[in-house]
Amino acid sequence: MGLKCGIVGLPNVGKSTLFNALTSAKALAANYPFATKDPNVGMITVPDKRLDDLAVFIIPQKILPTMVEIVDIAGLIKGASKGEGLGNQFLANIREVDAIVHVVRCFEDDNVIHVDGSVNPVRDKEIIDLELSFKDLETLEKRIDKVRKSAKNGNKEDQHALEVFEKVKAHLEKALPVRSLALDENEKEIIADLMLLTAKSVIYVCNVDESAAISGNEHTKAFAEAVKDENAEIILICAGIEAEIAELESKEERQEFIEAMGLDEAGVNKVIHSCYKLLNLITYITAGVKEIRAWTIIKGTKAPGAAGVIHSDFEKGFIRAEVIKFEDYLKYKSEAAIKEAGKMSVEGKDYVVQDGDIMHFRFNV
């Protein structure tokens, strides 16, 4: 599917440590700026308890969860939009992702240097927002210059595009991200190919110390107040704890550690689910004794498109989909009992797949 989230932030805020915990990879996590020069790319497993619940009744040979791609992008500093530090590389990498996980440092530790000398997550966020806005303004100005001449010559399409570009530019000049600007579908289409950095959806991850992992601290409270009008999710996470959890071998060990820390679930699970939601993704399931498997689709996908995720032949030769709701499987405990209760529906090409649907496709090639 190709959709991916990018982890961004200033140097030394915990991006690579979080990336390692998310992917169980071993990206370089070091106490100096620009430890991550090239973006680390990894696949993260999307935790889904529904697969384990179904396995109780089906007893499959294997369970295959779905995955989503995540990118750990080089740290950014003031002046990145003008090429400072690794600015140009950073901004190019951000342009290629579909949504942003913005990590801010909310812990004090004299042993971990801060690129700006002190811990201030509100200031840190503003630095990144400003640099992204500068780059977006540069992109817009180039496009405006390009369409202005034909708009003056009476090209109606370019006249409308110019109006939209000027509207977005005025918004950016107020130091506001494009994602906070109300645009209709047509306007969104007009700016889509610009791949504006501040148009991307975002979640914020506040990296705290162990003592603040549950209720936060003064830094997280100040940050929440600063972003309250953005309607963006904020997740508290202690990257150090998450790194320890990721090192444990079994689910049981991980769960014991999580409970011992007083957490309801691993912070990385919250980040993963939020990334999934941010990318507008949902999961449907195929289930049998050989395997129970989760499949990723974009919300709103119709049955033939969902079938095509498994194999293009399934979409080309689509006849129908047999659909069981997850809750019905838990209630009736077998496919035979579900059919007997009349709870398996047969859907055609216009059926919009719902999150958690258990599906079997009939096709002819």
VOPAGU-2260 file (C-alpha; in pm, 1 decimal, decimal comma):
REM VOPAGU-2260
SITE   aa  ch    i         X         Y         Z
SITE  MET   A    0       0,0       0,0       0,0
SITE  GLY   A    1     298,8     228,5      52,2
SITE  LEU   A    2     155,4     453,3     323,0
SITE  LYS   A    3     403,1     538,9     596,2
SITE  CYS   A    4     456,8     752,9     906,3
SITE  GLY   A    5     772,4     951,3     970,9
SITE  ILE   A    6     918,8    1017,6    1316,3
SITE  VAL   A    7    1043,1    1376,9    1337,4
SITE  GLY   A    8    1183,7    1608,0    1604,3
SITE  LEU   A    9    1493,6    1797,3    1709,5
SITE  PRO   A   10    1816,7    1599,9    1760,6
SITE  ASN   A   11    1841,5    1399,5    2086,3
SITE  VAL   A   12    1469,6    1393,5    2174,6
SITE  GLY   A   13    1445,4    1011,5    2162,6
SITE  LYS   A   14    1334,7     949,7    1804,0
SITE  SER   A   15    1571,5     661,3    1732,9
SITE  THR   A   16    1507,5     501,0    2072,8
SITE  LEU   A   17    1134,0     511,6    1996,0
SITE  PHE   A   18    1195,8     375,9    1644,9
SITE  ASN   A   19    1395,0      85,2    1789,7
SITE  ALA   A   20    1115,9       5,0    2035,0
SITE  LEU   A   21     851,7      24,0    1761,0
SITE  THR   A   22    1037,0    -197,6    1517,0
SITE  SER   A   23    1266,9    -390,1    1751,7
SITE  ALA   A   24    1534,7    -271,3    1506,7
SITE  LYS   A   25    1867,0    -138,4    1621,7
SITE  ALA   A   26    1896,9     210,8    1474,2
SITE  LEU   A   27    2183,0     414,2    1620,5
SITE  ALA   A   28    2064,4     600,1    1931,5
SITE  ALA   A   29    2343,0     831,4    2044,2
SITE  ASN   A   30    2397,3    1133,8    2265,6
SITE  TYR   A   31    2501,1    1379,6    1996,7
SITE  PRO   A   32    2320,1    1571,8    1720,4
SITE  PHE   A   33    2260,8    1405,2    1382,9
SITE  ALA   A   34    2324,7    1050,8    1503,1
SITE  THR   A   35    2066,6     957,7    1239,0
SITE  LYS   A   36    2195,4    1094,0     909,1
SITE  ASP   A   37    2006,9     866,2     674,6
SITE  PRO   A   38    1645,7     775,9     746,1
SITE  ASN   A   39    1598,5     437,1     910,8
SITE  VAL   A   40    1303,4     253,7     757,8
SITE  GLY   A   41    1126,1     -26,4     941,0
SITE  MET   A   42     805,3    -226,4     946,7
SITE  ILE   A   43     602,6    -225,3    1265,5
SITE  THR   A   44     357,6    -496,0    1360,7
SITE  VAL   A   45      10,2    -361,9    1435,9
SITE  PRO   A   46    -106,8    -522,7    1764,1
SITE  ASP   A   47    -456,3    -670,3    1722,1
SITE  LYS   A   48    -610,5    -869,1    2006,0
SITE  ARG   A   49    -891,4    -980,5    1773,5
SITE  LEU   A   50    -653,1   -1224,0    1601,1
SITE  ASP   A   51    -574,8   -1398,2    1930,9
SITE  ASP   A   52    -944,8   -1404,3    2022,7
SITE  LEU   A   53   -1031,9   -1577,3    1693,8
SITE  ALA   A   54    -745,2   -1825,1    1739,3
SITE  VAL   A   55    -915,7   -1964,9    2050,3
SITE  PHE   A   56   -1196,1   -2101,4    1830,0
SITE  ILE   A   57   -1018,3   -2167,4    1500,6
SITE  ILE   A   58    -679,6   -2294,0    1631,8
SITE  PRO   A   59    -477,7   -2193,2    1322,6
SITE  GLN   A   60    -128,5   -2308,2    1229,4
SITE  LYS   A   61     -13,1   -1946,3    1235,5
SITE  ILE   A   62    -128,8   -1592,2    1306,4
SITE  LEU   A   63     -11,7   -1309,4    1078,5
SITE  PRO   A   64     -78,7    -953,5    1196,8
SITE  THR   A   65     -66,2    -664,0     954,8
SITE  MET   A   66     220,1    -414,4     938,8
SITE  VAL   A   67     280,3     -48,2     865,1
SITE  GLU   A   68     597,5     128,9     750,8
SITE  ILE   A   69     770,3     383,7     972,8
SITE  VAL   A   70    1067,6     609,9     901,6
SITE  ASP   A   71    1310,1     758,2    1156,4
SITE  ILE   A   72    1413,6    1090,4    1001,9
SITE  ALA   A   73    1728,7    1289,8    1080,9
SITE  GLY   A   74    1696,5    1554,6    1353,9
SITE  LEU   A   75    1622,3    1911,0    1248,1
SITE  ILE   A   76    1761,2    2240,6    1376,6
SITE  LYS   A   77    1689,9    2609,8    1328,2
SITE  GLY   A   78    1765,5    2711,9     971,2
SITE  ALA   A   79    1687,7    2369,6     821,4
SITE  SER   A   80    1470,9    2533,4     554,2
SITE  LYS   A   81    1786,0    2717,8     445,0
SITE  GLY   A   82    1995,1    2400,9     449,1
SITE  GLU   A   83    2139,8    2425,3     802,9
SITE  GLY   A   84    2248,0    2097,7     962,9
SITE  LEU   A   85    2091,6    1819,5     757,2
SITE  GLY   A   86    1797,2    2043,8     673,4
SITE  ASN   A   87    1749,9    1975,6     304,5
SITE  GLN   A   88    1778,3    1600,8     355,3
SITE  PHE   A   89    1541,8    1611,0     653,3
SITE  LEU   A   90    1277,9    1806,5     463,2
SITE  ALA   A   91    1303,3    1582,6     157,1
SITE  ASN   A   92    1252,5    1275,6     378,3
SITE  ILE   A   93     948,7    1432,2     545,8
SITE  ARG   A   94     794,1    1508,6     207,7
SITE  GLU   A   95     793,2    1136,3     130,0
SITE  VAL   A   96     588,6    1026,7     433,8
SITE  ASP   A   97     209,4    1041,5     464,2
SITE  ALA   A   98     179,1    1137,5     830,9
SITE  ILE   A   99     405,8    1262,0    1107,9
SITE  VAL   A  100     490,2    1136,9    1456,9
SITE  HIS   A  101     642,6    1447,0    1617,0
SITE  VAL   A  102     855,4    1358,7    1921,0
SITE  VAL   A  103     928,3    1629,0    2179,1
SITE  ARG   A  104    1159,0    1595,9    2478,8
SITE  CYS   A  105     979,7    1639,7    2810,7
SITE  PHE   A  106    1241,5    1505,8    3052,8
SITE  GLU   A  107    1535,1    1663,4    3236,6
SITE  ASP   A  108    1867,2    1480,4    3223,4
SITE  ASP   A  109    2203,8    1656,0    3245,0
SITE  ASN   A  110    2367,0    1354,9    3081,3
SITE  VAL   A  111    2165,0    1395,7    2760,0
SITE  ILE   A  112    2254,5    1714,5    2577,1
SITE  HIS   A  113    1986,8    1936,5    2424,7
SITE  VAL   A  114    2070,0    2102,7    2095,2
SITE  ASP   A  115    1930,6    2435,4    2224,3
SITE  GLY   A  116    2071,3    2409,9    2576,4
SITE  SER   A  117    1750,3    2360,2    2776,3
SITE  VAL   A  118    1434,7    2147,7    2781,7
SITE  ASN   A  119    1137,3    2336,0    2637,5
SITE  PRO   A  120     901,8    2122,1    2426,3
SITE  VAL   A  121     683,0    2417,3    2323,8
SITE  ARG   A  122     983,7    2603,7    2181,7
SITE  ASP   A  123    1112,1    2284,6    2017,0
SITE  LYS   A  124     779,8    2226,7    1840,4
SITE  GLU   A  125     768,6    2587,4    1723,2
SITE  ILE   A  126    1118,7    2554,5    1572,4
SITE  ILE   A  127    1010,4    2258,0    1362,7
SITE  ASP   A  128     674,8    2412,7    1267,2
SITE  LEU   A  129     851,6    2729,0    1156,3
SITE  GLU   A  130    1106,3    2545,5     943,9
SITE  LEU   A  131     837,0    2334,4     777,7
SITE  SER   A  132     627,9    2646,7     714,8
SITE  PHE   A  133     926,0    2826,8     556,9
SITE  LYS   A  134     978,3    2533,4     322,1
SITE  ASP   A  135     608,0    2523,5     232,3
SITE  LEU   A  136     610,5    2896,5     159,4
SITE  GLU   A  137     910,4    2846,1     -68,8
SITE  THR   A  138     725,7    2564,9    -250,8
SITE  LEU   A  139     410,6    2776,1    -286,6
SITE  GLU   A  140     592,5    3083,5    -412,4
SITE  LYS   A  141     756,6    2879,6    -689,0
SITE  ARG   A  142     418,8    2740,8    -795,4
SITE  ILE   A  143     252,1    3082,7    -776,5
SITE  ASP   A  144     519,8    3227,5   -1004,2
SITE  LYS   A  145     458,7    2941,8   -1245,3
SITE  VAL   A  146      78,6    2982,7   -1277,0
SITE  ARG   A  147      49,9    3360,4   -1242,2
SITE  LYS   A  148     127,5    3435,0   -1609,7
SITE  SER   A  149    -129,2    3192,8   -1753,6
SITE  ALA   A  150    -384,3    3310,8   -1495,7
SITE  LYS   A  151    -334,8    3668,5   -1617,9
SITE  ASN   A  152    -385,3    3546,5   -1973,4
SITE  GLY   A  153    -731,0    3421,6   -1880,2
SITE  ASN   A  154    -671,8    3053,2   -1803,5
SITE  LYS   A  155    -971,3    2982,9   -1574,0
SITE  GLU   A  156    -819,3    2672,0   -1418,8
SITE  ASP   A  157    -499,0    2851,5   -1325,2
SITE  GLN   A  158    -694,7    3152,6   -1199,4
SITE  HIS   A  159    -876,9    2928,6    -953,0
SITE  ALA   A  160    -554,4    2749,4    -859,5
SITE  LEU   A  161    -383,7    3083,2    -798,3
SITE  GLU   A  162    -664,5    3187,0    -560,5
SITE  VAL   A  163    -619,6    2862,7    -364,8
SITE  PHE   A  164    -240,0    2898,1    -352,1
SITE  GLU   A  165    -270,1    3257,9    -226,8
SITE  LYS   A  166    -519,6    3147,1      39,1
SITE  VAL   A  167    -282,3    2876,6     165,1
SITE  LYS   A  168      13,1    3115,6     153,5
SITE  ALA   A  169    -169,9    3374,0     367,0
SITE  HIS   A  170    -244,1    3101,6     623,1
SITE  LEU   A  171     120,4    2994,5     637,8
SITE  GLU   A  172     232,4    3355,5     677,6
SITE  LYS   A  173      36,2    3361,9    1005,0
SITE  ALA   A  174     266,7    3077,7    1121,4
SITE  LEU   A  175     -22,8    2828,7    1099,9
SITE  PRO   A  176      11,7    2478,9     948,4
SITE  VAL   A  177    -182,9    2399,8     631,6
SITE  ARG   A  178    -358,3    2109,2     808,6
SITE  SER   A  179    -541,4    2366,0    1025,7
SITE  LEU   A  180    -685,1    2547,5     721,2
SITE  ALA   A  181   -1040,9    2456,9     618,9
SITE  LEU   A  182   -1023,5    2347,4     254,7
SITE  ASP   A  183   -1291,3    2179,7      43,6
SITE  GLU   A  184   -1214,6    1863,1    -154,7
SITE  ASN   A  185   -1144,5    2055,7    -474,5
SITE  GLU   A  186    -897,6    2285,5    -297,4
SITE  LYS   A  187    -724,6    1985,4    -137,9
SITE  GLU   A  188    -684,5    1829,5    -482,7
SITE  ILE   A  189    -531,8    2151,5    -619,2
SITE  ILE   A  190    -255,7    2157,9    -354,5
SITE  ALA   A  191    -209,4    1778,8    -329,4
SITE  ASP   A  192      80,2    1750,7    -574,0
SITE  LEU   A  193     274,0    2020,0    -381,4
SITE  MET   A  194     314,6    1764,7     -99,2
SITE  LEU   A  195     318,7    2045,4     157,8
SITE  LEU   A  196     492,5    1945,9     479,7
SITE  THR   A  197     251,9    2120,5     718,4
SITE  ALA   A  198     -50,6    1966,6     543,2
SITE  LYS   A  199      39,2    1623,5     680,4
SITE  SER   A  200    -157,7    1481,9     974,7
SITE  VAL   A  201      35,9    1470,2    1302,0
SITE  ILE   A  202      39,9    1306,6    1644,2
SITE  TYR   A  203     265,7    1429,4    1922,2
SITE  VAL   A  204     472,0    1196,0    2139,2
SITE  CYS   A  205     597,1    1348,9    2463,2
SITE  ASN   A  206     908,6    1157,9    2566,8
SITE  VAL   A  207     910,3    1168,1    2947,6
SITE  ASP   A  208    1111,5    1006,3    3224,2
SITE  GLU   A  209     987,8     699,6    3411,0
SITE  SER   A  210     816,9     897,3    3689,8
SITE  ALA   A  211     599,7    1089,5    3438,7
SITE  ALA   A  212     501,5     797,4    3213,7
SITE  ILE   A  213     147,3     779,2    3355,0
SITE  SER   A  214      42,4    1133,5    3448,7
SITE  GLY   A  215     296,0    1355,6    3273,6
SITE  ASN   A  216     480,8    1653,4    3422,6
SITE  GLU   A  217     505,4    2032,6    3395,2
SITE  HIS   A  218     659,5    2006,8    3049,2
SITE  THR   A  219     376,5    1789,7    2912,7
SITE  LYS   A  220     111,6    2017,6    3066,8
SITE  ALA   A  221     267,4    2323,3    2903,0
SITE  PHE   A  222     288,4    2138,0    2572,4
SITE  ALA   A  223     -75,8    2022,0    2587,3
SITE  GLU   A  224    -184,7    2380,0    2648,2
SITE  ALA   A  225      20,7    2500,9    2349,8
SITE  VAL   A  226    -135,5    2254,2    2104,2
SITE  LYS   A  227    -491,1    2247,1    2242,9
SITE  ASP   A  228    -638,3    2410,4    1930,5
SITE  GLU   A  229    -477,2    2164,9    1688,7
SITE  ASN   A  230    -709,7    1873,7    1763,4
SITE  ALA   A  231    -405,9    1643,3    1752,5
SITE  GLU   A  232    -348,2    1341,8    1974,8
SITE  ILE   A  233     -77,3    1359,6    2242,0
SITE  ILE   A  234      79,8    1036,8    2369,5
SITE  LEU   A  235     301,4    1018,1    2678,0
SITE  ILE   A  236     581,1     767,8    2643,2
SITE  CYS   A  237     903,4     688,4    2824,1
SITE  ALA   A  238    1129,6     576,0    2540,3
SITE  GLY   A  239    1367,9     417,5    2790,7
SITE  ILE   A  240    1093,6     194,2    2933,8
SITE  GLU   A  241     976,6     105,7    2582,3
SITE  ALA   A  242    1331,4       7,1    2487,3
SITE  GLU   A  243    1341,8    -229,1    2787,1
SITE  ILE   A  244    1004,3    -381,7    2694,8
SITE  ALA   A  245    1121,8    -436,6    2337,5
SITE  GLU   A  246    1421,7    -636,3    2465,0
SITE  LEU   A  247    1197,5    -893,2    2639,0
SITE  GLU   A  248    1140,8   -1212,7    2442,7
SITE  SER   A  249     785,3   -1327,8    2520,0
SITE  LYS   A  250     441,7   -1163,8    2533,1
SITE  GLU   A  251     405,1   -1284,0    2891,5
SITE  GLU   A  252     731,8   -1119,3    3001,7
SITE  ARG   A  253     636,8    -796,0    2831,8
SITE  GLN   A  254     292,2    -792,8    2993,1
SITE  GLU   A  255     439,4    -857,3    3338,8
SITE  PHE   A  256     685,0    -569,1    3293,1
SITE  ILE   A  257     408,6    -334,3    3170,4
SITE  GLU   A  258     191,0    -416,0    3471,9
SITE  ALA   A  259     488,0    -376,3    3708,1
SITE  MET   A  260     541,1     -24,5    3569,1
SITE  GLY   A  261     174,3      57,9    3637,9
SITE  LEU   A  262      90,5      99,6    3267,7
SITE  ASP   A  263    -224,6     -30,9    3098,4
SITE  GLU   A  264     -37,4    -114,4    2776,5
SITE  ALA   A  265     297,0     -51,3    2609,6
SITE  GLY   A  266     331,5     306,5    2491,0
SITE  VAL   A  267     448,5     185,9    2150,5
SITE  ASN   A  268     113,2       9,7    2100,9
SITE  LYS   A  269     -62,9     343,3    2146,2
SITE  VAL   A  270     173,3     504,7    1895,5
SITE  ILE   A  271     120,0     224,8    1641,8
SITE  HIS   A  272    -259,2     237,2    1666,6
SITE  SER   A  273    -251,1     616,2    1636,4
SITE  CYS   A  274     -27,5     592,7    1327,1
SITE  TYR   A  275    -271,0     346,6    1173,6
SITE  LYS   A  276    -562,7     577,7    1241,2
SITE  LEU   A  277    -366,0     881,3    1120,1
SITE  LEU   A  278    -304,8     708,4     787,2
SITE  ASN   A  279    -682,2     640,0     761,1
SITE  LEU   A  280    -623,3     263,3     763,2
SITE  ILE   A  281    -844,3     -20,2     884,6
SITE  THR   A  282    -802,5    -397,2     907,5
SITE  TYR   A  283   -1004,2    -685,1     771,6
SITE  ILE   A  284    -932,1   -1048,4     854,9
SITE  THR   A  285    -915,9   -1378,8     670,2
SITE  ALA   A  286    -950,5   -1678,7     900,2
SITE  GLY   A  287    -896,0   -2052,5     858,1
SITE  VAL   A  288    -703,1   -2340,6    1009,1
SITE  LYS   A  289    -395,5   -2266,1     795,5
SITE  GLU   A  290    -374,1   -1907,3     914,1
SITE  ILE   A  291    -555,0   -1612,9    1066,2
SITE  ARG   A  292    -432,1   -1304,0     888,2
SITE  ALA   A  293    -492,4    -929,8     911,9
SITE  TRP   A  294    -496,3    -717,9     594,9
SITE  THR   A  295    -458,5    -341,1     570,7
SITE  ILE   A  296    -686,7    -125,9     356,3
SITE  ILE   A  297    -774,8     242,6     340,1
SITE  LYS   A  298   -1100,8     325,5     516,3
SITE  GLY   A  299   -1382,8     336,8     260,4
SITE  THR   A  300   -1239,6      61,5      37,5
SITE  LYS   A  301   -1501,1    -154,1    -136,8
SITE  ALA   A  302   -1493,0    -534,5    -137,8
SITE  PRO   A  303   -1315,4    -584,8    -475,9
SITE  GLY   A  304   -1039,2    -341,4    -374,0
SITE  ALA   A  305    -998,0    -523,4     -43,1
SITE  ALA   A  306    -972,0    -854,4    -229,2
SITE  GLY   A  307    -702,5    -703,5    -451,5
SITE  VAL   A  308    -478,9    -651,0    -147,6
SITE  ILE   A  309    -447,0   -1029,9    -127,0
SITE  HIS   A  310    -394,4   -1077,2    -501,6
SITE  SER   A  311    -480,0    -874,2    -811,5
SITE  ASP   A  312    -663,6   -1178,5    -955,8
SITE  PHE   A  313    -906,3   -1164,5    -661,6
SITE  GLU   A  314   -1003,8    -812,2    -762,7
SITE  LYS   A  315   -1019,2    -876,9   -1138,1
SITE  GLY   A  316   -1236,5   -1185,0   -1101,8
SITE  PHE   A  317   -1436,3   -1072,0    -797,9
SITE  ILE   A  318   -1779,6   -1237,2    -771,2
SITE  ARG   A  319   -1883,2   -1179,3    -409,6
SITE  ALA   A  320   -1759,2   -1157,1     -52,2
SITE  GLU   A  321   -1884,5   -1363,3     239,1
SITE  VAL   A  322   -1865,6   -1144,8     548,9
SITE  ILE   A  323   -1880,4   -1229,2     918,7
SITE  LYS   A  324   -1872,3    -959,3    1184,1
SITE  PHE   A  325   -1603,2   -1013,8    1447,1
SITE  GLU   A  326   -1854,0    -984,4    1734,3
SITE  ASP   A  327   -2068,6   -1259,1    1577,6
SITE  TYR   A  328   -1768,5   -1493,0    1558,6
SITE  LEU   A  329   -1706,4   -1441,7    1930,3
SITE  LYS   A  330   -2074,2   -1504,8    2004,2
SITE  TYR   A  331   -2132,5   -1815,6    1787,3
SITE  LYS   A  332   -1777,0   -1954,3    1802,0
SITE  SER   A  333   -1774,1   -2132,6    1463,6
SITE  GLU   A  334   -1848,2   -2059,4    1098,8
SITE  ALA   A  335   -2112,0   -2333,6    1089,2
SITE  ALA   A  336   -2299,2   -2184,8    1385,7
SITE  ILE   A  337   -2275,8   -1837,8    1231,2
SITE  LYS   A  338   -2427,5   -1961,5     903,0
SITE  GLU   A  339   -2701,7   -2142,7    1091,6
SITE  ALA   A  340   -2788,0   -1822,9    1278,0
SITE  GLY   A  341   -2803,0   -1635,3     946,7
SITE  LYS   A  342   -2520,5   -1403,5    1048,9
SITE  MET   A  343   -2298,2   -1448,8     743,4
SITE  SER   A  344   -2380,1   -1187,7     480,0
SITE  VAL   A  345   -2308,5   -1214,5     108,6
SITE  GLU   A  346   -2190,2    -881,9     -32,6
SITE  GLY   A  347   -2131,6    -753,3    -384,3
SITE  LYS   A  348   -1899,1    -503,3    -549,4
SITE  ASP   A  349   -2044,2    -198,2    -372,3
SITE  TYR   A  350   -1993,5    -327,1     -18,3
SITE  VAL   A  351   -1770,7     -94,6     186,0
SITE  VAL   A  352   -1547,1    -309,0     406,9
SITE  GLN   A  353   -1564,3    -233,9     780,6
SITE  ASP   A  354   -1285,0    -258,2    1036,3
SITE  GLY   A  355   -1270,9    -610,4    1179,9
SITE  ASP   A  356   -1475,8    -777,7     904,4
SITE  ILE   A  357   -1387,5   -1144,5     861,4
SITE  MET   A  358   -1399,9   -1204,0     486,8
SITE  HIS   A  359   -1391,7   -1483,8     234,0
SITE  PHE   A  360   -1378,9   -1389,2    -134,1
SITE  ARG   A  361   -1531,5   -1577,9    -425,2
SITE  PHE   A  362   -1365,6   -1498,3    -756,0
SITE  ASN   A  363   -1324,8   -1635,1   -1106,8
SITE  VAL   A  364   -1021,6   -1577,6   -1329,4
